[in-house]
């Protein structure tokens, strides 16, 4: 994929980053990992997890329900983000449409609630940890692609500034800054 040329508009640079990511091996691996985690978790919650939850005390069963809802929500956020990137890759969505704020991941909120009971099934806890780690990685990618890839509009191009200075020093260019 072509890299943006010096002086290209900030939006063009961001669109290039989005398009390049959608076609990358990193995207392939992340997409596969995310979708496998969604499938594994769904199979657990529908099978072994359902059986596990029936063996829990009332208080722990309520905590299990809350944790499984939080986990399901997190995985839906991950899957949605990955599907947007795949839509860009397959040409079903433009890179500029993918840049809309409604497709961005929000920073993970710090959970100030009390920690879940220690007697939750370990499999549920492990799926939760895996989902949070993947979410953090995808959030990092989201920031790098959609926020950090867009320099502030008033930031001068350092390469162009150097060319201007050289040109002014050797005659016939913009005045030195």
N, C-alpha and C positions, 0 to 999 in steps of 0.2 A: 504494500500500500504506500502511496506517496506521503512524504512528510511535508508539513506546511513550510512554505518558503518564508525567508525572513521578511518581515513586514506584512505577512498575511493577517487578516483580521482575526481577533481573538476567537470569535465564533467559529471560523474556519479551522483553527487549530483544535478546538474542542471537538468539532465534528470528525476531524481526522482521527483523533485519539479514540473516540467512541467506535468508529468504523473499524479501526485497526484492532481494537480489543475484541470486538465481536468475531473477527476472523482469526483470532490467535489460538495457539495451543493452550495458553493459560485459561482462556474462556472454555475450551473443550473440557479440560480437566475439572474446572470449577463447576461447570454445568453438570457433568457426570456425577461428581461428588454430591452436589446439592440434590439432584433428583434421586440418587441412590439413598441418601439420608431420608428424604421424604417417604420413599417406598418402604424402607426398613422400619421407620417409626410408625407408619400407618399399619403395617403388618403386626408390629408389636402391640400397639394400642388396641387393635381389633382382635388379637388372639391372646397371646401370653399375658399381656398387660391387663386385659379384661379379667382373666382368671386371677392374676395377682391382686387386683383391686378388690375382689370379693373376699379375700382373706384378711383384709386390713381392718383395724379398729375404725369406728365411726369418724373420729377426728382425723386419722391418717387418710381415710378414704376421701374426706373432703379436701385435704391437702393434695392428694393424688389427682383429684378432679381439677383443681386449680392449676397444678403443674402441667397436666396434660393439655389444658386449654392454652396456657402460656406457650408451651412447646409447639402446639399446632399453629398458633398465631405466628410465631417466629418463623416456622417452616413455610408458611404461606407467604410471608414477606420475602423470604429468600427465593422461593420458587417464582414469585411474580417478577422480581428483579431479573432473575436469570431468563425468564421467558421474554421479557422486553429486549434483552440483549440478543437473544436468538432471533427475535423478529427483525432486528436490525440486520443481523447476519444474512437472513434469508430474503431480505428485501421487502418484508411485509410491513415494515415501519422505517421511516427515515431516521437518520441519526439526529436530526434537529427535533423531531417529535420525541425521541427518547430522552432528550435533554430537558423536557418539561418537568417542573418541580413535582408534579404528582407521581412521577416515576422514581423519584429519589428515595433513598432509605434515610430514615431519621436516625439520629444517634440513639444508641441503646440507652434507655433510661436506667439510672441506678436504682436497683430494687431496695427500697428502704424498709420493706416489710420484714417480718421475722423470717429467718431461714426455714426451709421446709423441714418437716420432722425427719429425724435420722432413720426412721424405719420405713421410708419410702422404698419401693423396689429399686435395686441398684440399676437395673436396665433403664428405668425411666430417668434416673439421675444422669446416667451416662449419655442417653440421647439428648438430654437437655444441655449438657456440657458441650457435646459435639455441635449442636445447633448454635449455641452462643459463640463458639469459636469460629464457625463458618460465617455467621452473621457479622462478626467483627472483621473478618477478612474481606467480605463483600462490601461492608460499609467503607473500609479503607479504599477499595477499588473505586467505589462510587465517588468518594471525595476526590480521589486522584483524577478521575475521568471528567467529572462534571463540575467540580469546584476549583481544584488546583490547576487544572489545564487551562483555565481562563484567567490570564493575567488582568489586573485592574486596567481599565481603559487609559488612565493617565500615566502608566508606567512606560517610560521611554525604552525603545529598543536599544540595548547596550552596543550591539554590533553596529547599528546605523549611527549611533553617537560617535563611535570611534572612526568610522568612515568620514563623517562630517568633519571631525577634528583634523584628520589627516588631510583631507581635501582643503580645508581652510589653511592649514600650515604650509601646504605646498602650492597654494594659490588656486583661485577659481572655484571655490565651493562655498557652502554656508559658513557664516561666521562662527568662530570657535566659541564654545559655551563658557 
